[in-house]
Amino acid sequence: MSNHINVNIVSLSELLFSGEAKFVLLPAEFGDIGVLPGHVPLISLIRTGMLKVICPDDTEHNIFVAGGILEVQPKEVTVLADTAVMATELNEAKIIEARKKTEEVLRNIKDRADITSVEMELNMLAVQAKTVRKFGKARVY
């Protein structure tokens, strides 16, 4: 059995990662899943969170993901994310500004039906902020 697993991470607009890994940490619907070569097959929805790929040379790739589906096979992991951004590409200043605007929208909502989508947006921005603080280069321009 190989010591590596093939990993493909795709968003709606681009391929973010394609290569071999020795470990993948995935934010699945009901919690994080650590995947090593030979993992049992599974399919899950993606929870908003941080995805980590550790390559055979110990290089780490940290990717913010939100929504979509993931598939794990013994020799392959495929992530089809609605939203996916490399942690190093997240911009902390833009996240803070977007969060302020979204909080203002939430305060002014009259229709309760709109609250859920705005709260989901706030959650996504909170996870992005946490990701950029932990793994990004905290670009602030």
Backbone as CSV, one residue per row, in Angstrom:
resi,resn,N_x,N_y,N_z,CA_x,CA_y,CA_z,C_x,C_y,C_z
1,MET,0.841,-1.189,0.000,0.000,0.000,0.000,0.881,1.246,0.000
2,SER,0.516,2.200,-0.802,1.266,3.448,-0.925,1.147,4.270,0.356
3,ASN,2.161,5.056,0.633,2.150,5.947,1.792,1.550,7.302,1.460
4,HIS,1.006,7.438,0.243,0.459,8.715,-0.195,-0.958,8.534,-0.721
5,ILE,-1.668,9.642,-0.723,-3.034,9.669,-1.229,-3.128,10.812,-2.241
6,ASN,-3.817,10.598,-3.342,-4.014,11.651,-4.346,-5.128,12.580,-3.871
7,VAL,-4.883,13.882,-3.968,-5.837,14.875,-3.471,-6.132,15.889,-4.570
8,ASN,-7.418,16.163,-4.772,-7.867,17.199,-5.707,-8.864,18.090,-4.978
9,ILE,-8.568,19.390,-4.944,-9.443,20.357,-4.293,-9.837,21.391,-5.336
10,VAL,-11.139,21.467,-5.596,-11.665,22.313,-6.661,-12.772,23.198,-6.099
11,SER,-12.749,24.487,-6.473,-13.863,25.377,-6.154,-14.700,25.532,-7.416
12,LEU,-15.722,26.344,-7.342,-16.542,26.589,-8.524,-15.754,27.278,-9.628
13,SER,-14.669,27.967,-9.258,-13.942,28.753,-10.255,-12.521,28.292,-10.553
14,GLU,-11.942,27.404,-9.717,-10.550,27.031,-9.969,-10.141,25.745,-9.259
15,LEU,-9.056,25.180,-9.745,-8.398,24.051,-9.096,-7.400,24.639,-8.106
16,LEU,-7.582,24.363,-6.815,-6.699,24.933,-5.801,-5.527,24.029,-5.463
17,PHE,-5.741,22.723,-5.533,-4.655,21.793,-5.214,-4.900,20.486,-5.945
18,SER,-3.833,19.950,-6.505,-3.867,18.624,-7.105,-2.488,18.019,-6.898
19,GLY,-2.438,16.949,-6.133,-1.151,16.327,-5.871,-1.254,15.250,-4.822
20,GLU,-0.095,14.781,-4.378,-0.043,13.730,-3.376,0.029,14.330,-1.979
21,ALA,-0.510,13.586,-1.021,-0.449,13.991,0.379,-0.234,12.752,1.234
22,LYS,0.298,12.988,2.420,0.392,11.879,3.365,-0.712,11.967,4.416
23,PHE,-1.368,13.147,4.506,-2.469,13.335,5.448,-3.328,14.491,4.961
24,VAL,-4.648,14.358,5.151,-5.583,15.431,4.812,-6.560,15.577,5.972
25,LEU,-6.788,16.809,6.413,-7.777,17.100,7.444,-8.924,17.841,6.778
26,LEU,-10.126,17.270,6.873,-11.290,17.787,6.152,-12.387,18.234,7.118
27,PRO,-13.006,19.410,6.878,-14.140,19.836,7.691,-15.446,19.236,7.149
28,ALA,-15.749,18.031,7.585,-16.957,17.345,7.121,-18.179,17.868,7.875
29,GLU,-19.333,17.486,7.409,-20.596,18.004,7.947,-20.713,17.845,9.463
30,PHE,-20.291,16.704,10.001,-20.484,16.443,11.426,-19.189,16.464,12.224
31,GLY,-18.147,17.061,11.679,-16.881,17.167,12.392,-15.708,16.969,11.457
32,ASP,-14.534,17.234,11.973,-13.328,17.088,11.163,-12.985,15.620,10.963
33,ILE,-12.454,15.308,9.785,-12.051,13.947,9.436,-10.583,13.981,9.040
34,GLY,-9.784,13.167,9.687,-8.391,12.999,9.301,-8.281,11.814,8.361
35,VAL,-7.648,12.014,7.220,-7.575,10.968,6.197,-6.118,10.602,5.930
36,LEU,-5.829,9.324,6.064,-4.540,8.740,5.706,-4.765,7.799,4.532
37,PRO,-3.710,7.419,3.821,-3.878,6.431,2.747,-4.554,5.169,3.284
38,GLY,-5.480,4.621,2.508,-6.204,3.421,2.912,-7.470,3.694,3.705
39,HIS,-7.853,4.965,3.849,-9.067,5.327,4.596,-10.290,4.654,3.975
40,VAL,-11.271,4.339,4.798,-12.505,3.749,4.277,-13.225,4.776,3.405
41,PRO,-13.934,4.323,2.378,-14.662,5.253,1.510,-15.776,5.983,2.269
42,LEU,-15.969,7.250,1.926,-17.082,8.014,2.478,-17.349,9.223,1.605
43,ILE,-18.565,9.713,1.721,-18.983,10.952,1.057,-19.643,11.803,2.129
44,SER,-19.350,13.102,2.139,-19.924,13.995,3.139,-20.098,15.383,2.547
45,LEU,-21.023,16.120,3.130,-21.107,17.545,2.838,-19.931,18.232,3.518
46,ILE,-19.564,19.402,3.022,-18.464,20.173,3.593,-19.037,21.220,4.538
47,ARG,-18.467,21.279,5.729,-18.805,22.301,6.707,-17.845,23.470,6.497
48,THR,-18.285,24.678,6.755,-17.395,25.832,6.664,-16.239,25.635,7.628
49,GLY,-15.028,25.717,7.101,-13.872,25.508,7.965,-12.569,25.487,7.197
50,MET,-11.562,24.944,7.857,-10.206,24.892,7.331,-9.875,23.482,6.892
51,LEU,-9.365,23.361,5.709,-8.914,22.089,5.150,-7.388,22.137,5.144
52,LYS,-6.765,21.058,5.569,-5.297,21.013,5.614,-4.804,19.813,4.832
53,VAL,-3.820,20.058,3.969,-3.155,18.994,3.215,-1.693,18.987,3.641
54,ILE,-1.206,17.833,4.071,0.216,17.690,4.388,0.833,16.796,3.325
55,CYS,1.753,17.376,2.574,2.401,16.685,1.454,3.500,15.746,1.953
56,PRO,3.956,14.843,1.085,5.022,13.913,1.469,6.294,14.606,1.971
57,ASP,6.576,15.830,1.495,7.767,16.563,1.948,7.482,17.442,3.173
58,ASP,6.314,17.223,3.823,5.853,17.946,5.014,5.404,19.381,4.745
59,THR,5.305,19.780,3.479,4.722,21.072,3.139,3.238,21.035,3.493
60,GLU,2.736,22.115,4.107,1.318,22.208,4.459,0.616,23.202,3.549
61,HIS,-0.579,22.836,3.119,-1.447,23.731,2.360,-2.728,23.872,3.172
62,ASN,-3.044,25.098,3.576,-4.237,25.380,4.359,-5.217,26.141,3.485
63,ILE,-6.441,25.629,3.426,-7.441,26.170,2.506,-8.754,26.382,3.251
64,PHE,-9.303,27.588,3.150,-10.632,27.866,3.683,-11.652,27.290,2.710
65,VAL,-12.629,26.528,3.228,-13.687,25.979,2.382,-15.050,26.231,3.020
66,ALA,-16.066,26.349,2.177,-17.439,26.512,2.644,-18.366,25.884,1.620
67,GLY,-19.180,24.954,2.079,-20.153,24.313,1.209,-19.527,23.363,0.219
68,GLY,-20.345,22.490,-0.312,-19.883,21.540,-1.309,-19.922,20.116,-0.786
69,ILE,-19.141,19.264,-1.429,-19.148,17.840,-1.103,-17.721,17.306,-1.174
70,LEU,-17.444,16.311,-0.362,-16.135,15.671,-0.405,-16.321,14.167,-0.517
71,GLU,-15.370,13.549,-1.198,-15.377,12.096,-1.353,-14.006,11.567,-0.958
72,VAL,-14.015,10.545,-0.119,-12.780,9.889,0.296,-12.816,8.459,-0.213
73,GLN,-11.751,8.057,-0.875,-11.525,6.680,-1.302,-10.171,6.257,-0.722
74,PRO,-9.871,4.962,-0.672,-8.608,4.531,-0.055,-7.356,5.204,-0.618
75,LYS,-7.375,5.574,-1.902,-6.187,6.172,-2.518,-6.421,7.589,-3.033
76,GLU,-7.603,8.167,-2.735,-7.916,9.476,-3.324,-8.903,10.256,-2.469
77,VAL,-8.694,11.576,-2.417,-9.624,12.507,-1.784,-9.996,13.550,-2.830
78,THR,-11.298,13.766,-3.006,-11.785,14.784,-3.930,-12.678,15.744,-3.157
79,VAL,-12.383,17.034,-3.264,-13.172,18.069,-2.609,-13.731,18.977,-3.692
80,LEU,-15.048,19.059,-3.757,-15.741,19.962,-4.683,-16.417,21.023,-3.818
81,ALA,-15.749,22.154,-3.627,-16.210,23.179,-2.696,-16.950,24.302,-3.412
82,ASP,-18.018,24.768,-2.784,-18.714,25.949,-3.303,-17.781,27.159,-3.240
83,THR,-17.085,27.286,-2.112,-16.115,28.358,-1.909,-14.830,27.743,-1.385
84,ALA,-13.707,28.119,-1.950,-12.406,27.648,-1.470,-11.358,28.712,-1.778
85,VAL,-10.564,29.041,-0.765,-9.533,30.066,-0.906,-8.302,29.618,-0.121
86,MET,-7.142,29.714,-0.738,-5.908,29.423,-0.013,-5.805,30.394,1.166
87,ALA,-5.406,29.896,2.329,-5.318,30.741,3.525,-4.418,31.947,3.295
88,THR,-3.367,31.766,2.534,-2.438,32.868,2.275,-3.028,33.950,1.375
89,GLU,-4.151,33.652,0.722,-4.797,34.628,-0.161,-5.908,35.413,0.537
90,LEU,-6.257,35.025,1.753,-7.294,35.752,2.477,-6.762,37.117,2.900
91,ASN,-7.620,38.116,2.845,-7.245,39.490,3.154,-7.996,39.917,4.409
92,GLU,-7.272,40.060,5.518,-7.899,40.348,6.798,-8.682,41.659,6.786
93,ALA,-8.157,42.686,6.164,-8.853,43.977,6.125,-10.188,43.861,5.389
94,LYS,-10.194,43.136,4.284,-11.441,42.949,3.532,-12.441,42.108,4.324
95,ILE,-11.952,41.122,5.051,-12.832,40.285,5.875,-13.476,41.130,6.973
96,ILE,-12.688,41.966,7.630,-13.208,42.827,8.698,-14.258,43.785,8.144
97,GLU,-13.982,44.386,7.004,-14.937,45.312,6.385,-16.229,44.592,5.991
98,ALA,-16.102,43.419,5.393,-17.288,42.651,5.001,-18.100,42.245,6.226
99,ARG,-17.413,41.905,7.301,-18.124,41.514,8.523,-18.909,42.699,9.095
100,LYS,-18.313,43.892,9.103,-19.016,45.085,9.590,-20.271,45.345,8.765
101,LYS,-20.141,45.259,7.447,-21.293,45.486,6.567,-22.375,44.436,6.795
102,THR,-21.973,43.190,6.966,-22.939,42.106,7.169,-23.638,42.252,8.518
103,GLU,-22.910,42.664,9.545,-23.527,42.902,10.857,-24.544,44.031,10.779
104,GLU,-24.240,45.061,9.995,-25.180,46.170,9.805,-26.446,45.682,9.092
105,VAL,-26.271,44.856,8.080,-27.424,44.277,7.379,-28.276,43.474,8.357
106,LEU,-27.631,42.674,9.202,-28.357,41.849,10.172,-29.166,42.712,11.136
107,ARG,-28.586,43.820,11.578,-29.299,44.711,12.503,-30.538,45.331,11.858
108,ASN,-30.519,45.511,10.546,-31.617,46.190,9.857,-32.609,45.257,9.173
109,ILE,-32.462,43.967,9.361,-33.378,43.017,8.712,-34.762,43.107,9.347
110,LYS,-35.750,43.209,8.497,-37.144,43.240,8.947,-37.801,41.869,8.780
111,ASP,-37.383,41.133,7.772,-37.974,39.833,7.459,-37.140,38.720,8.094
112,ARG,-37.736,37.971,9.019,-37.023,36.898,9.724,-36.484,35.835,8.773
113,ALA,-37.095,35.703,7.620,-36.646,34.689,6.657,-35.244,34.992,6.131
114,ASP,-34.840,36.248,6.158,-33.522,36.632,5.655,-32.409,36.453,6.688
115,ILE,-32.775,36.269,7.946,-31.779,36.208,9.018,-30.821,35.037,8.839
116,THR,-31.334,33.872,8.476,-30.487,32.681,8.367,-29.359,32.869,7.372
117,SER,-29.654,33.398,6.199,-28.597,33.559,5.199,-27.557,34.584,5.644
118,VAL,-27.974,35.627,6.327,-27.029,36.630,6.812,-26.182,36.048,7.945
119,GLU,-26.790,35.251,8.818,-26.023,34.603,9.884,-25.015,33.611,9.310
120,MET,-25.377,32.916,8.234,-24.436,32.007,7.578,-23.255,32.787,7.005
121,GLU,-23.531,33.939,6.427,-22.464,34.799,5.898,-21.537,35.258,7.024
122,LEU,-22.117,35.646,8.168,-21.297,36.057,9.311,-20.422,34.905,9.805
123,ASN,-20.983,33.698,9.845,-20.206,32.530,10.258,-19.042,32.299,9.300
124,MET,-19.303,32.391,8.004,-18.257,32.188,7.014,-17.144,33.230,7.188
125,LEU,-17.508,34.477,7.429,-16.512,35.530,7.631,-15.721,35.309,8.920
126,ALA,-16.382,34.813,9.965,-15.679,34.525,11.221,-14.646,33.422,11.027
127,VAL,-15.007,32.393,10.284,-14.063,31.302,10.019,-12.919,31.795,9.131
128,GLN,-13.217,32.639,8.160,-12.151,33.215,7.328,-11.179,34.026,8.184
129,ALA,-11.717,34.830,9.098,-10.854,35.641,9.969,-9.974,34.747,10.834
130,LYS,-10.551,33.696,11.380,-9.775,32.752,12.192,-8.694,32.082,11.340
131,THR,-9.046,31.719,10.131,-8.094,31.065,9.227,-6.936,31.987,8.891
132,VAL,-7.230,33.232,8.565,-6.155,34.158,8.186,-5.259,34.463,9.380
133,ARG,-5.832,34.539,10.572,-5.004,34.785,11.757,-4.093,33.602,12.057
134,LYS,-4.604,32.401,11.834,-3.828,31.208,12.175,-2.852,30.794,11.076
135,PHE,-3.266,30.882,9.816,-2.467,30.310,8.736,-2.073,31.281,7.637
136,GLY,-2.789,32.378,7.516,-2.506,33.303,6.428,-1.365,34.235,6.777
137,LYS,-1.031,35.056,5.840,0.006,36.051,6.075,-0.619,37.372,6.500
138,ALA,-1.918,37.336,6.811,-2.650,38.498,7.312,-2.433,39.729,6.441
139,ARG,-2.737,39.569,5.160,-2.632,40.711,4.244,-3.655,41.752,4.664
140,VAL,-3.230,42.984,4.816,-4.129,44.027,5.306,-4.277,45.198,4.341
141,TYR,-3.907,45.037,3.110,-4.040,46.128,2.146,-5.346,46.041,1.429
